[in-house]
Amino acid sequence: MHTSHTKVQRWINRFNKKGIEGLYDKPRSGRPSILKKKQIILLEKTISRKSEFRVGYNTLEIIHEIKTEFGVAYTPRHVRRLLHKLGYSRITPRPSHVNKDPIKSKEIVSNLKKTYNVWVKNG
């Protein structure tokens, strides 16, 4: 099973006490999301709108969008979790043009902020 002996013992004990129903996960408590499902769908539609000169949004822009649209303040970490759950991943912009000057491109890359990330939908 590639798991610990004690975990298998717990499974056996749960099966002996409650049968197959004992092996299912129990409901877990947790704080409900501040944004409702409809609001999350609306947010995803807003983020997925394509703009002519834009690849995606960065985390701070999404925080601002949530604050103005729904009046809810999220932390950057929670917005990252939410976006990851929606299927988005972060990309880092990199200059790549066919006619770029290699000497000038090194200057541009050195001027880019290394922590600047943009969120885009996977697939």
N, CA, C and O atoms as a Tinker XYZ file with bonds, in Angstrom:
   492  protein
     1  N      0.815000   -1.196000    0.000000    73     2
     2  CA     0.000000    0.000000    0.000000    64     1     3
     3  C      0.861000    1.265000    0.000000    63     2     4     5
     4  O      0.344000    2.357000   -0.237000    81     3
     5  N      2.157000    1.138000    0.259000    73     3     6
     6  CA     3.079000    2.284000    0.309000    64     5     7
     7  C      2.603000    3.327000    1.328000    63     6     8     9
     8  O      2.634000    4.526000    1.055000    81     7
     9  N      2.172000    2.871000    2.478000    73     7    10
    10  CA     1.767000    3.765000    3.558000    64     9    11
    11  C      2.167000    3.129000    4.880000    63    10    12    13
    12  O      2.597000    1.976000    4.916000    81    11
    13  N      2.026000    3.869000    5.952000    73    11    14
    14  CA     2.487000    3.377000    7.248000    64    13    15
    15  C      1.573000    2.283000    7.799000    63    14    16    17
    16  O      0.393000    2.194000    7.462000    81    15
    17  N      2.156000    1.469000    8.645000    73    15    18
    18  CA     1.417000    0.363000    9.263000    64    17    19
    19  C      0.280000    0.881000   10.145000    63    18    20    21
    20  O     -0.800000    0.291000   10.173000    81    19
    21  N      0.520000    1.982000   10.867000    73    19    22
    22  CA    -0.512000    2.513000   11.764000    64    21    23
    23  C     -1.715000    3.046000   10.987000    63    22    24    25
    24  O     -2.852000    2.928000   11.446000    81    23
    25  N     -1.471000    3.630000    9.818000    73    23    26
    26  CA    -2.579000    4.121000    9.012000    64    25    27
    27  C     -3.447000    2.963000    8.522000    63    26    28    29
    28  O     -4.675000    3.056000    8.522000    81    27
    29  N     -2.807000    1.881000    8.109000    73    27    30
    30  CA    -3.558000    0.697000    7.665000    64    29    31
    31  C     -4.348000    0.120000    8.832000    63    30    32    33
    32  O     -5.481000   -0.324000    8.649000    81    31
    33  N     -3.771000    0.120000   10.017000    73    31    34
    34  CA    -4.474000   -0.378000   11.212000    64    33    35
    35  C     -5.714000    0.463000   11.495000    63    34    36    37
    36  O     -6.769000   -0.071000   11.838000    81    35
    37  N     -5.582000    1.796000   11.348000    73    35    38
    38  CA    -6.744000    2.667000   11.547000    64    37    39
    39  C     -7.842000    2.349000   10.544000    63    38    40    41
    40  O     -9.021000    2.326000   10.898000    81    39
    41  N     -7.463000    2.104000    9.293000    73    39    42
    42  CA    -8.447000    1.755000    8.275000    64    41    43
    43  C     -9.168000    0.456000    8.627000    63    42    44    45
    44  O    -10.386000    0.350000    8.482000    81    43
    45  N     -8.404000   -0.523000    9.087000    73    43    46
    46  CA    -9.000000   -1.821000    9.459000    64    45    47
    47  C     -9.960000   -1.643000   10.623000    63    46    48    49
    48  O    -11.060000   -2.195000   10.609000    81    47
    49  N     -9.553000   -0.870000   11.638000    73    47    50
    50  CA   -10.423000   -0.634000   12.796000    64    49    51
    51  C    -11.702000    0.097000   12.392000    63    50    52    53
    52  O    -12.789000   -0.249000   12.855000    81    51
    53  N    -11.575000    1.106000   11.533000    73    51    54
    54  CA   -12.757000    1.835000   11.070000    64    53    55
    55  C    -13.675000    0.925000   10.264000    63    54    56    57
    56  O    -14.898000    1.019000   10.368000    81    55
    57  N    -13.082000    0.040000    9.456000    73    55    58
    58  CA   -13.892000   -0.888000    8.670000    64    57    59
    59  C    -14.609000   -1.887000    9.570000    63    58    60    61
    60  O    -15.776000   -2.210000    9.347000    81    59
    61  N    -13.901000   -2.376000   10.590000    73    59    62
    62  CA   -14.518000   -3.351000   11.509000    64    61    63
    63  C    -15.660000   -2.729000   12.312000    63    62    64    65
    64  O    -16.638000   -3.412000   12.614000    81    63
    65  N    -15.551000   -1.446000   12.660000    73    63    66
    66  CA   -16.591000   -0.802000   13.454000    64    65    67
    67  C    -17.792000   -0.375000   12.613000    63    66    68    69
    68  O    -18.935000   -0.597000   13.012000    81    67
    69  N    -17.543000    0.241000   11.442000    73    67    70
    70  CA   -18.632000    0.844000   10.685000    64    69    71
    71  C    -18.799000    0.283000    9.278000    63    70    72    73
    72  O    -19.651000    0.762000    8.530000    81    71
    73  N    -18.022000   -0.702000    8.904000    73    71    74
    74  CA   -18.128000   -1.263000    7.566000    64    73    75
    75  C    -17.509000   -0.334000    6.529000    63    74    76    77
    76  O    -16.627000    0.466000    6.841000    81    75
    77  N    -17.982000   -0.453000    5.300000    73    75    78
    78  CA   -17.416000    0.335000    4.201000    64    77    79
    79  C    -17.659000    1.829000    4.398000    63    78    80    81
    80  O    -16.871000    2.651000    3.929000    81    79
    81  N    -18.744000    2.187000    5.090000    73    79    82
    82  CA   -19.048000    3.601000    5.357000    64    81    83
    83  C    -17.969000    4.247000    6.230000    63    82    84    85
    84  O    -17.734000    5.451000    6.125000    81    83
    85  N    -17.325000    3.479000    7.073000    73    83    86
    86  CA   -16.289000    4.005000    7.954000    64    85    87
    87  C    -15.028000    4.416000    7.228000    63    86    88    89
    88  O    -14.209000    5.154000    7.775000    81    87
    89  N    -14.862000    3.947000    5.997000    73    87    90
    90  CA   -13.650000    4.275000    5.247000    64    89    91
    91  C    -13.760000    5.603000    4.488000    63    90    92    93
    92  O    -12.749000    6.159000    4.059000    81    91
    93  N    -14.982000    6.107000    4.323000    73    91    94
    94  CA   -15.150000    7.395000    3.646000    64    93    95
    95  C    -14.666000    8.526000    4.543000    63    94    96    97
    96  O    -14.717000    8.429000    5.769000    81    95
    97  N    -14.197000    9.596000    3.916000    73    95    98
    98  CA   -13.754000   10.769000    4.672000    64    97    99
    99  C    -14.936000   11.396000    5.394000    63    98   100   101
   100  O    -16.038000   11.479000    4.851000    81    99
   101  N    -14.700000   11.833000    6.610000    73    99   102
   102  CA   -15.728000   12.531000    7.378000    64   101   103
   103  C    -15.794000   13.978000    6.907000    63   102   104   105
   104  O    -14.792000   14.509000    6.427000    81   103
   105  N    -16.951000   14.631000    7.032000    73   103   106
   106  CA   -17.015000   16.043000    6.648000    64   105   107
   107  C    -16.107000   16.879000    7.535000    63   106   108   109
   108  O    -16.045000   16.690000    8.750000    81   107
   109  N    -15.411000   17.802000    6.902000    73   107   110
   110  CA   -14.460000   18.636000    7.639000    64   109   111
   111  C    -15.040000   20.028000    7.812000    63   110   112   113
   112  O    -15.659000   20.589000    6.907000    81   111
   113  N    -14.826000   20.551000    8.970000    73   111   114
   114  CA   -15.306000   21.907000    9.214000    64   113   115
   115  C    -14.291000   22.890000    8.666000    63   114   116   117
   116  O    -13.126000   22.550000    8.464000    81   115
   117  N    -14.729000   24.073000    8.436000    73   115   118
   118  CA   -13.850000   25.123000    7.943000    64   117   119
   119  C    -14.656000   26.377000    7.720000    63   118   120   121
   120  O    -15.883000   26.348000    7.617000    81   119
   121  N    -13.953000   27.459000    7.648000    73   119   122
   122  CA   -14.623000   28.728000    7.446000    64   121   123
   123  C    -15.152000   28.795000    6.011000    63   122   124   125
   124  O    -14.414000   28.525000    5.064000    81   123
   125  N    -16.424000   29.155000    5.852000    73   123   126
   126  CA   -16.961000   29.276000    4.483000    64   125   127
   127  C    -16.325000   30.453000    3.758000    63   126   128   129
   128  O    -15.891000   31.424000    4.379000    81   127
   129  N    -16.276000   30.352000    2.449000    73   127   130
   130  CA   -15.678000   31.394000    1.636000    64   129   131
   131  C    -16.484000   32.683000    1.747000    63   130   132   133
   132  O    -17.713000   32.654000    1.814000    81   131
   133  N    -15.783000   33.810000    1.765000    73   131   134
   134  CA   -16.461000   35.106000    1.833000    64   133   135
   135  C    -17.168000   35.379000    0.508000    63   134   136   137
   136  O    -18.294000   35.876000    0.483000    81   135
   137  N    -16.487000   35.044000   -0.602000    73   135   138
   138  CA   -17.108000   35.197000   -1.908000    64   137   139
   139  C    -18.021000   34.008000   -2.180000    63   138   140   141
   140  O    -17.638000   32.862000   -1.946000    81   139
   141  N    -19.201000   34.272000   -2.662000    73   139   142
   142  CA   -20.138000   33.208000   -3.032000    64   141   143
   143  C    -19.727000   32.620000   -4.378000    63   142   144   145
   144  O    -18.901000   33.196000   -5.087000    81   143
   145  N    -20.302000   31.475000   -4.728000    73   143   146
   146  CA   -19.937000   30.806000   -5.980000    64   145   147
   147  C    -20.220000   31.680000   -7.199000    63   146   148   149
   148  O    -19.429000   31.704000   -8.141000    81   147
   149  N    -21.340000   32.396000   -7.186000    73   147   150
   150  CA   -21.669000   33.276000   -8.308000    64   149   151
   151  C    -20.644000   34.397000   -8.440000    63   150   152   153
   152  O    -20.279000   34.785000   -9.549000    81   151
   153  N    -20.180000   34.918000   -7.297000    73   151   154
   154  CA   -19.185000   35.982000   -7.327000    64   153   155
   155  C    -17.849000   35.469000   -7.861000    63   154   156   157
   156  O    -17.149000   36.177000   -8.585000    81   155
   157  N    -17.503000   34.240000   -7.500000    73   155   158
   158  CA   -16.254000   33.652000   -7.991000    64   157   159
   159  C    -16.333000   33.452000   -9.502000    63   158   160   161
   160  O    -15.355000   33.694000  -10.209000    81   159
   161  N    -17.483000   33.014000  -10.000000    73   159   162
   162  CA   -17.672000   32.848000  -11.444000    64   161   163
   163  C    -17.566000   34.200000  -12.145000    63   162   164   165
   164  O    -16.948000   34.306000  -13.205000    81   163
   165  N    -18.169000   35.232000  -11.553000    73   163   166
   166  CA   -18.081000   36.584000  -12.111000    64   165   167
   167  C    -16.627000   37.071000  -12.148000    63   166   168   169
   168  O    -16.187000   37.665000  -13.132000    81   167
   169  N    -15.892000   36.810000  -11.063000    73   167   170
   170  CA   -14.482000   37.195000  -11.000000    64   169   171
   171  C    -13.686000   36.481000  -12.086000    63   170   172   173
   172  O    -12.837000   37.088000  -12.739000    81   171
   173  N    -13.957000   35.204000  -12.275000    73   171   174
   174  CA   -13.231000   34.445000  -13.293000    64   173   175
   175  C    -13.521000   34.984000  -14.697000    63   174   176   177
   176  O    -12.624000   35.040000  -15.538000    81   175
   177  N    -14.768000   35.379000  -14.947000    73   175   178
   178  CA   -15.105000   35.965000  -16.246000    64   177   179
   179  C    -14.361000   37.280000  -16.450000    63   178   180   181
   180  O    -13.890000   37.568000  -17.551000    81   179
   181  N    -14.257000   38.077000  -15.388000    73   179   182
   182  CA   -13.546000   39.350000  -15.474000    64   181   183
   183  C    -12.071000   39.128000  -15.774000    63   182   184   185
   184  O    -11.487000   39.828000  -16.602000    81   183
   185  N    -11.473000   38.154000  -15.100000    73   183   186
   186  CA   -10.044000   37.890000  -15.286000    64   185   187
   187  C     -9.762000   37.300000  -16.662000    63   186   188   189
   188  O     -8.728000   37.592000  -17.263000    81   187
   189  N    -10.670000   36.474000  -17.162000    73   187   190
   190  CA   -10.400000   35.771000  -18.416000    64   189   191
   191  C    -10.667000   36.616000  -19.658000    63   190   192   193
   192  O    -10.361000   36.179000  -20.767000    81   191
   193  N    -11.229000   37.815000  -19.501000    73   191   194
   194  CA   -11.433000   38.695000  -20.667000    64   193   195
   195  C    -10.094000   39.047000  -21.297000    63   194   196   197
   196  O     -9.171000   39.503000  -20.622000    81   195
   197  N    -10.009000   38.831000  -22.576000    73   195   198
   198  CA    -8.760000   39.115000  -23.283000    64   197   199
   199  C     -8.698000   40.592000  -23.656000    63   198   200   201
   200  O     -9.678000   41.180000  -24.114000    81   199
   201  N     -7.544000   41.161000  -23.453000    73   199   202
   202  CA    -7.299000   42.536000  -23.860000    64   201   203
   203  C     -6.232000   42.503000  -24.951000    63   202   204   205
   204  O     -5.440000   41.563000  -25.020000    81   203
   205  N     -6.211000   43.512000  -25.787000    73   203   206
   206  CA    -5.299000   43.490000  -26.933000    64   205   207
   207  C     -3.829000   43.491000  -26.513000    63   206   208   209
   208  O     -3.015000   42.791000  -27.115000    81   207
   209  N     -3.488000   44.260000  -25.500000    73   207   210
   210  CA    -2.086000   44.392000  -25.103000    64   209   211
   211  C     -1.811000   43.781000  -23.734000    63   210   212   213
   212  O     -0.833000   44.146000  -23.082000    81   211
   213  N     -2.644000   42.872000  -23.295000    73   211   214
   214  CA    -2.498000   42.361000  -21.941000    64   213   215
   215  C     -2.531000   40.843000  -21.933000    63   214   216   217
   216  O     -3.380000   40.227000  -22.577000    81   215
   217  N     -1.593000   40.239000  -21.193000    73   215   218
   218  CA    -1.552000   38.787000  -21.055000    64   217   219
   219  C     -2.409000   38.349000  -19.880000    63   218   220   221
   220  O     -3.175000   37.394000  -20.005000    81   219
   221  N     -2.300000   39.019000  -18.751000    73   219   222
   222  CA    -3.042000   38.645000  -17.556000    64   221   223
   223  C     -2.975000   39.753000  -16.524000    63   222   224   225
   224  O     -2.588000   40.882000  -16.824000    81   223
   225  N     -3.358000   39.413000  -15.308000    73   223   226
   226  CA    -3.354000   40.366000  -14.194000    64   225   227
   227  C     -2.336000   39.912000  -13.160000    63   226   228   229
   228  O     -2.071000   38.717000  -13.026000    81   227
   229  N     -1.764000   40.865000  -12.428000    73   227   230
   230  CA    -0.933000   40.463000  -11.305000    64   229   231
   231  C     -1.798000   40.412000  -10.043000    63   230   232   233
   232  O     -2.950000   40.844000  -10.064000    81   231
   233  N     -1.257000   39.897000   -8.970000    73   231   234
   234  CA    -2.018000   39.638000   -7.749000    64   233   235
   235  C     -2.640000   40.912000   -7.186000    63   234   236   237
   236  O     -3.803000   40.901000   -6.783000    81   235
   237  N     -1.891000   42.003000   -7.153000    73   235   238
   238  CA    -2.412000   43.248000   -6.584000    64   237   239
   239  C     -3.575000   43.796000   -7.391000    63   238   240   241
   240  O     -4.506000   44.372000   -6.827000    81   239
   241  N     -3.532000   43.622000   -8.712000    73   239   242
   242  CA    -4.649000   44.064000   -9.546000    64   241   243
   243  C     -5.906000   43.241000   -9.277000    63   242   244   245
   244  O     -7.017000   43.772000   -9.296000    81   243
   245  N     -5.730000   41.959000   -9.030000    73   243   246
   246  CA    -6.878000   41.098000   -8.733000    64   245   247
   247  C     -7.448000   41.438000   -7.363000    63   246   248   249
   248  O     -8.666000   41.435000   -7.183000    81   247
   249  N     -6.583000   41.731000   -6.391000    73   247   250
   250  CA    -7.054000   42.154000   -5.065000    64   249   251
   251  C     -7.893000   43.418000   -5.203000    63   250   252   253
   252  O     -8.957000   43.535000   -4.595000    81   251
   253  N     -7.408000   44.364000   -6.006000    73   251   254
   254  CA    -8.143000   45.612000   -6.227000    64   253   255
   255  C     -9.479000   45.346000   -6.914000    63   254   256   257
   256  O    -10.490000   45.958000   -6.569000    81   255
   257  N     -9.487000   44.444000   -7.876000    73   255   258
   258  CA   -10.718000   44.093000   -8.591000    64   257   259
   259  C    -11.747000   43.482000   -7.644000    63   258   260   261
   260  O    -12.929000   43.820000   -7.713000    81   259
   261  N    -11.307000   42.587000   -6.761000    73   259   262
   262  CA   -12.217000   41.961000   -5.785000    64   261   263
   263  C    -12.760000   43.018000   -4.829000    63   262   264   265
   264  O    -13.944000   43.006000   -4.492000    81   263
   265  N    -11.897000   43.927000   -4.395000    73   263   266
   266  CA   -12.300000   44.979000   -3.460000    64   265   267
   267  C    -13.341000   45.911000   -4.086000    63   266   268   269
   268  O    -14.321000   46.267000   -3.432000    81   267
   269  N    -13.136000   46.312000   -5.358000    73   267   270
   270  CA   -14.069000   47.244000   -5.988000    64   269   271
   271  C    -15.364000   46.561000   -6.409000    63   270   272   273
   272  O    -16.437000   47.154000   -6.300000    81   271
   273  N    -15.277000   45.312000   -6.892000    73   271   274
   274  CA   -16.474000   44.607000   -7.376000    64   273   275
   275  C    -17.363000   44.114000   -6.234000    63   274   276   277
   276  O    -18.582000   44.281000   -6.265000    81   275
   277  N    -16.731000   43.501000   -5.221000    73   275   278
   278  CA   -17.501000   42.798000   -4.199000    64   277   279
   279  C    -17.356000   43.385000   -2.805000    63   278   280   281
   280  O    -18.074000   42.974000   -1.893000    81   279
   281  N    -16.442000   44.340000   -2.613000    73   279   282
   282  CA   -16.266000   44.953000   -1.303000    64   281   283
   283  C    -15.630000   44.034000   -0.284000    63   282   284   285
   284  O    -15.862000   44.178000    0.916000    81   283
   285  N    -14.831000   43.091000   -0.749000    73   283   286
   286  CA   -14.187000   42.116000    0.130000    64   285   287
   287  C    -12.678000   42.312000    0.043000    63   286   288   289
   288  O    -12.123000   42.431000   -1.049000    81   287
   289  N    -12.015000   42.346000    1.203000    73   287   290
   290  CA   -10.565000   42.514000    1.243000    64   289   291
   291  C     -9.903000   41.159000    1.457000    63   290   292   293
   292  O    -10.093000   40.526000    2.496000    81   291
   293  N     -9.139000   40.722000    0.486000    73   291   294
   294  CA    -8.379000   39.476000    0.577000    64   293   295
   295  C     -6.902000   39.790000    0.683000    63   294   296   297
   296  O     -6.444000   40.825000    0.200000    81   295
   297  N     -6.155000   38.897000    1.313000    73   295   298
   298  CA    -4.707000   39.028000    1.372000    64   297   299
   299  C     -4.124000   38.471000    0.075000    63   298   300   301
   300  O     -4.778000   37.680000   -0.605000    81   299
   301  N     -2.901000   38.874000   -0.275000    73   299   302
   302  CA    -2.281000   38.326000   -1.490000    64   301   303
   303  C     -2.182000   36.800000   -1.464000    63   302   304   305
   304  O     -2.389000   36.149000   -2.488000    81   303
   305  N     -1.868000   36.234000   -0.310000    73   303   306
   306  CA    -1.738000   34.773000   -0.217000    64   305   307
   307  C     -3.068000   34.089000   -0.502000    63   306   308   309
   308  O     -3.103000   33.061000   -1.178000    81   307
   309  N     -4.159000   34.646000    0.004000    73   307   310
   310  CA    -5.460000   34.016000   -0.211000    64   309   311
   311  C     -5.898000   34.158000   -1.672000    63   310   312   313
   312  O     -6.526000   33.252000   -2.218000    81   311
   313  N     -5.577000   35.272000   -2.298000    73   311   314
   314  CA    -5.903000   35.444000   -3.711000    64   313   315
   315  C     -5.128000   34.427000   -4.544000    63   314   316   317
   316  O     -5.667000   33.874000   -5.502000    81   315
   317  N     -3.872000   34.176000   -4.188000    73   315   318
   318  CA    -3.089000   33.163000   -4.902000    64   317   319
   319  C     -3.721000   31.789000   -4.763000    63   318   320   321
   320  O     -3.796000   31.035000   -5.733000    81   319
   321  N     -4.183000   31.460000   -3.547000    73   319   322
   322  CA    -4.867000   30.175000   -3.341000    64   321   323
   323  C     -6.128000   30.078000   -4.187000    63   322   324   325
   324  O     -6.387000   29.056000   -4.822000    81   323
   325  N     -6.909000   31.155000   -4.188000    73   323   326
   326  CA    -8.157000   31.182000   -4.933000    64   325   327
   327  C     -7.902000   30.998000   -6.434000    63   326   328   329
   328  O     -8.589000   30.218000   -7.093000    81   327
   329  N     -6.915000   31.720000   -6.967000    73   327   330
   330  CA    -6.602000   31.621000   -8.385000    64   329   331
   331  C     -6.066000   30.248000   -8.756000    63   330   332   333
   332  O     -6.378000   29.720000   -9.823000    81   331
   333  N     -5.262000   29.675000   -7.877000    73   331   334
   334  CA    -4.746000   28.330000   -8.127000    64   333   335
   335  C     -5.894000   27.320000   -8.160000    63   334   336   337
   336  O     -5.898000   26.401000   -8.980000    81   335
   337  N     -6.863000   27.495000   -7.268000    73   335   338
   338  CA    -8.033000   26.624000   -7.234000    64   337   339
   339  C     -8.868000   26.768000   -8.504000    63   338   340   341
   340  O     -9.501000   25.807000   -8.940000    81   339
   341  N     -8.873000   27.957000   -9.098000    73   339   342
   342  CA    -9.615000   28.203000  -10.336000    64   341   343
   343  C     -8.862000   27.731000  -11.581000    63   342   344   345
   344  O     -9.406000   27.776000  -12.684000    81   343
   345  N     -7.614000   27.279000  -11.414000    73   343   346
   346  CA    -6.860000   26.749000  -12.549000    64   345   347
   347  C     -5.891000   27.720000  -13.171000    63   346   348   349
   348  O     -5.426000   27.493000  -14.288000    81   347
   349  N     -5.571000   28.803000  -12.478000    73   347   350
   350  CA    -4.625000   29.781000  -12.992000    64   349   351
   351  C     -3.233000   29.481000  -12.452000    63   350   352   353
   352  O     -3.088000   28.909000  -11.372000    81   351
   353  N     -2.206000   29.872000  -13.213000    73   351   354
   354  CA    -0.837000   29.753000  -12.730000    64   353   355
   355  C     -0.100000   31.035000  -13.059000    63   354   356   357
   356  O     -0.494000   31.782000  -13.955000    81   355
   357  N      0.975000   31.283000  -12.322000    73   355   358
   358  CA     1.729000   32.517000  -12.513000    64   357   359
   359  C      2.777000   32.329000  -13.602000    63   358   360   361
   360  O      3.416000   31.281000  -13.696000    81   359
   361  N      2.937000   33.347000  -14.408000    73   359   362
   362  CA     4.026000   33.363000  -15.387000    64   361   363
   363  C      4.835000   34.624000  -15.153000    63   362   364   365
   364  O      4.314000   35.628000  -14.668000    81   363
   365  N      6.105000   34.568000  -15.498000    73   363   366
   366  CA     6.974000   35.722000  -15.385000    64   365   367
   367  C      7.233000   36.242000  -16.786000    63   366   368   369
   368  O      7.635000   35.471000  -17.657000    81   367
   369  N      7.011000   37.543000  -17.033000    73   367   370
   370  CA     7.220000   38.058000  -18.379000    64   369   371
   371  C      8.690000   38.024000  -18.782000    63   370   372   373
   372  O      9.578000   38.361000  -17.999000    81   371
   373  N      8.919000   37.613000  -20.006000    73   371   374
   374  CA    10.278000   37.583000  -20.537000    64   373   375
   375  C     10.256000   38.204000  -21.935000    63   374   376   377
   376  O      9.427000   37.823000  -22.761000    81   375
   377  N     11.143000   39.144000  -22.208000    73   375   378
   378  CA    11.146000   39.745000  -23.544000    64   377   379
   379  C     11.665000   38.752000  -24.582000    63   378   380   381
   380  O     12.722000   38.149000  -24.399000    81   379
   381  N     10.919000   38.588000  -25.667000    73   379   382
   382  CA    11.383000   37.722000  -26.749000    64   381   383
   383  C     10.765000   38.193000  -28.058000    63   382   384   385
   384  O      9.616000   37.876000  -28.367000    81   383
   385  N     11.526000   38.934000  -28.803000    73   383   386
   386  CA    11.083000   39.412000  -30.101000    64   385   387
   387  C     12.132000   39.005000  -31.132000    63   386   388   389
   388  O     13.325000   38.968000  -30.833000    81   387
   389  N     11.685000   38.704000  -32.333000    73   387   390
   390  CA    12.593000   38.228000  -33.366000    64   389   391
   391  C     13.646000   39.272000  -33.707000    63   390   392   393
   392  O     14.812000   38.932000  -33.908000    81   391
   393  N     13.251000   40.529000  -33.775000    73   391   394
   394  CA    14.166000   41.592000  -34.182000    64   393   395
   395  C     14.836000   42.311000  -33.016000    63   394   396   397
   396  O     15.303000   43.439000  -33.173000    81   395
   397  N     14.886000   41.689000  -31.879000    73   395   398
   398  CA    15.444000   42.396000  -30.730000    64   397   399
   399  C     16.966000   42.498000  -30.818000    63   398   400   401
   400  O     17.643000   41.643000  -31.390000    81   399
   401  N     17.459000   43.552000  -30.242000    73   399   402
   402  CA    18.898000   43.785000  -30.178000    64   401   403
   403  C     19.432000   43.031000  -28.965000    63   402   404   405
   404  O     18.998000   43.312000  -27.848000    81   403
   405  N     20.365000   42.076000  -29.138000    73   403   406
   406  CA    20.818000   41.268000  -27.992000    64   405   407
   407  C     21.477000   42.085000  -26.891000    63   406   408   409
   408  O     21.358000   41.735000  -25.716000    81   407
   409  N     22.159000   43.150000  -27.238000    73   407   410
   410  CA    22.813000   43.984000  -26.222000    64   409   411
   411  C     21.760000   44.756000  -25.432000    63   410   412   413
   412  O     21.822000   44.837000  -24.205000    81   411
   413  N     20.797000   45.317000  -26.151000    73   411   414
   414  CA    19.758000   46.089000  -25.486000    64   413   415
   415  C     18.829000   45.187000  -24.668000    63   414   416   417
   416  O     18.298000   45.608000  -23.640000    81   415
   417  N     18.634000   43.939000  -25.130000    73   415   418
   418  CA    17.737000   43.036000  -24.399000    64   417   419
   419  C     18.287000   42.688000  -23.021000    63   418   420   421
   420  O     17.513000   42.502000  -22.082000    81   419
   421  N     19.608000   42.597000  -22.881000    73   419   422
   422  CA    20.198000   42.334000  -21.566000    64   421   423
   423  C     19.898000   43.471000  -20.600000    63   422   424   425
   424  O     19.660000   43.242000  -19.414000    81   423
   425  N     19.911000   44.707000  -21.116000    73   423   426
   426  CA    19.570000   45.861000  -20.282000    64   425   427
   427  C     18.102000   45.797000  -19.851000    63   426   428   429
   428  O     17.767000   46.086000  -18.703000    81   427
   429  N     17.234000   45.414000  -20.792000    73   427   430
   430  CA    15.808000   45.328000  -20.490000    64   429   431
   431  C     15.552000   44.249000  -19.439000    63   430   432   433
   432  O     14.787000   44.463000  -18.498000    81   431
   433  N     16.190000   43.095000  -19.600000    73   431   434
   434  CA    15.997000   41.997000  -18.651000    64   433   435
   435  C     16.499000   42.391000  -17.271000    63   434   436   437
   436  O     15.870000   42.057000  -16.267000    81   435
   437  N     17.619000   43.094000  -17.207000    73   435   438
   438  CA    18.139000   43.496000  -15.900000    64   437   439
   439  C     17.231000   44.519000  -15.227000    63   438   440   441
   440  O     17.228000   44.629000  -14.001000    81   439
   441  N     16.461000   45.270000  -16.015000    73   439   442
   442  CA    15.554000   46.266000  -15.445000    64   441   443
   443  C     14.207000   45.672000  -15.032000    63   442   444   445
   444  O     13.465000   46.304000  -14.279000    81   443
   445  N     13.880000   44.474000  -15.509000    73   443   446
   446  CA    12.615000   43.852000  -15.122000    64   445   447
   447  C     12.646000   43.481000  -13.647000    63   446   448   449
   448  O     13.672000   43.043000  -13.126000    81   447
   449  N     11.525000   43.659000  -12.988000    73   447   450
   450  CA    11.442000   43.238000  -11.593000    64   449   451
   451  C     11.338000   41.725000  -11.562000    63   450   452   453
   452  O     10.496000   41.150000  -12.252000    81   451
   453  N     12.158000   41.091000  -10.796000    73   451   454
   454  CA    12.167000   39.630000  -10.741000    64   453   455
   455  C     10.932000   39.068000  -10.038000    63   454   456   457
   456  O     10.590000   37.904000  -10.247000    81   455
   457  N     10.261000   39.862000   -9.215000    73   455   458
   458  CA     9.102000   39.371000   -8.468000    64   457   459
   459  C      7.790000   39.672000   -9.165000    63   458   460   461
   460  O      6.728000   39.357000   -8.628000    81   459
   461  N      7.831000   40.271000  -10.344000    73   459   462
   462  CA     6.608000   40.646000  -11.047000    64   461   463
   463  C      6.043000   39.418000  -11.737000    63   462   464   465
   464  O      6.684000   38.853000  -12.623000    81   463
   465  N      4.836000   38.995000  -11.336000    73   463   466
   466  CA     4.201000   37.817000  -11.898000    64   465   467
   467  C      2.823000   38.183000  -12.438000    63   466   468   469
   468  O      2.168000   39.100000  -11.942000    81   467
   469  N      2.401000   37.455000  -13.451000    73   467   470
   470  CA     1.106000   37.649000  -14.055000    64   469   471
   471  C      0.379000   36.309000  -14.010000    63   470   472   473
   472  O      0.997000   35.263000  -14.206000    81   471
   473  N     -0.942000   36.333000  -13.751000    73   471   474
   474  CA    -1.734000   35.112000  -13.673000    64   473   475
   475  C     -2.397000   34.832000  -15.019000    63   474   476   477
   476  O     -3.019000   35.718000  -15.605000    81   475
   477  N     -2.262000   33.600000  -15.507000    73   475   478
   478  CA    -2.926000   33.168000  -16.723000    64   477   479
   479  C     -3.566000   31.812000  -16.495000    63   478   480   481
   480  O     -3.117000   31.046000  -15.643000    81   479
   481  N     -4.618000   31.508000  -17.255000    73   479   482
   482  CA    -5.340000   30.246000  -17.136000    64   481   483
   483  C     -4.517000   29.136000  -17.760000    63   482   484   485
   484  O     -3.956000   29.312000  -18.841000    81   483
   485  N     -4.437000   27.978000  -17.083000    73   483   486
   486  CA    -3.740000   26.818000  -17.627000    64   485   487
   487  C     -4.528000   26.230000  -18.768000    63   486   488   489
   488  O     -5.758000   26.274000  -18.770000    81   487
   489  N     -3.823000   25.676000  -19.745000    73   487   490
   490  CA    -4.486000   24.991000  -20.852000    64   489   491
   491  C     -5.011000   25.918000  -21.781000    63   490   492
   492  O     -5.605000   25.518000  -22.783000    81   491
